[in-house]
Amino acid sequence: MDAAARSCGRDPASVKLVAVTKTVSVDAICEAMAAGVALLGESYMQEAIPKLAVLAGQPVQWHFIGHLQSKKAKDAVKYFDLIHSVDSVKLAAALDQAAAKIKKIQEILIQVNAAGETTKSGLDPDTAVGVIEEISRLSNIRIKGLMTLPPFFDEAPERVRPYFAALAALRDSIEAKKIPGVVMEELSMGMTGDFETAIKEGATLVRIGTAIFGERA
Ligand SMILES: *Cc1c(COP(=O)(O)O)cnc(C)c1O
């Protein structure tokens, strides 16, 4: 990460590591924390809740990065500092309601389907601005940026580069609209196979599992 940032003239401190701990044991998570990992990402609510209970009070932030159903909104706001995967007004409204009940301002990212794949979650880039404007009016939600999960091109991370560039361009165009309450600080993009490319295109959060913990079972 450090080398990728330096290679394009970025401050390495401007890119944060989210260690993705889905399927990873509490012991291995503790090892990662001891090595300095401060942001942890989980994808499945059912798996995350018992792990979070064991690790409560640790000086780490928890990020939810998986597909989230509105009916899980209460758990999401209870347990997670940042939710990367908001892709509808309906889900944001459920999170807003749940956050209001516990007097929290829930920070979120908007997931964008930069490649237009119909099988994947995330907003179509063309509809993202309108949805962000609607979500920005919810008083217990704060939009902090965008997230994408591009198509997986095995061993060819350069092929995902246009999708990362498209997310960065969308970020710039949303920023230029100066929507009240919306900050575009974070670009969550890049995984084990393509994080260097993502950093070169402006990622501020990279989500990495395999490179840290090994192949998932
Ligand atoms: C699993 C997962 C990752 C991490 O993938 P690796 O290839 O193991 O680094 C990143 N983002 C999301 C949304 C994931 O589900």
The ligand as an SDF file (V2000), in Angstrom:
LIG
                    3D

 15 15  0  0  0  0  0  0  0  0999 V2000
  -14.2540  -10.5330    0.9050 C   0  0  0  0  0  0  0  0  0  0  0  0
  -14.3030   -9.1120    0.4990 C   0  0  0  0  0  0  0  0  0  0  0  0
  -13.1300   -8.3550    0.3430 C   0  0  0  0  0  0  0  0  0  0  0  0
  -11.7400   -8.9210    0.5320 C   0  0  0  0  0  0  0  0  0  0  0  0
  -11.3620   -9.7040   -0.5550 O   0  0  0  0  0  0  0  0  0  0  0  0
   -9.8920  -10.3300   -0.6810 P   0  0  0  0  0  0  0  0  0  0  0  0
   -9.7710  -10.6490   -2.1190 O   0  0  0  0  0  0  0  0  0  0  0  0
   -9.8240  -11.5240    0.2190 O   0  0  0  0  0  0  0  0  0  0  0  0
   -8.9070   -9.2840   -0.2640 O   0  0  0  0  0  0  0  0  0  0  0  0
  -13.2680   -7.0110    0.0030 C   0  0  0  0  0  0  0  0  0  0  0  0
  -14.4780   -6.4370   -0.1780 N   0  0  0  0  0  0  0  0  0  0  0  0
  -15.6120   -7.1250   -0.0400 C   0  0  0  0  0  0  0  0  0  0  0  0
  -16.9070   -6.4420   -0.2600 C   0  0  0  0  0  0  0  0  0  0  0  0
  -15.5600   -8.4800    0.2970 C   0  0  0  0  0  0  0  0  0  0  0  0
  -16.7100   -9.1660    0.4250 O   0  0  0  0  0  0  0  0  0  0  0  0
  1  2  1  0
  2  3  1  0
  2 14  2  0
  3  4  1  0
  3 10  2  0
  4  5  1  0
  5  6  1  0
  6  7  2  0
  6  8  1  0
  6  9  1  0
 10 11  1  0
 11 12  2  0
 12 13  1  0
 12 14  1  0
 14 15  1  0
M  END
$$$$
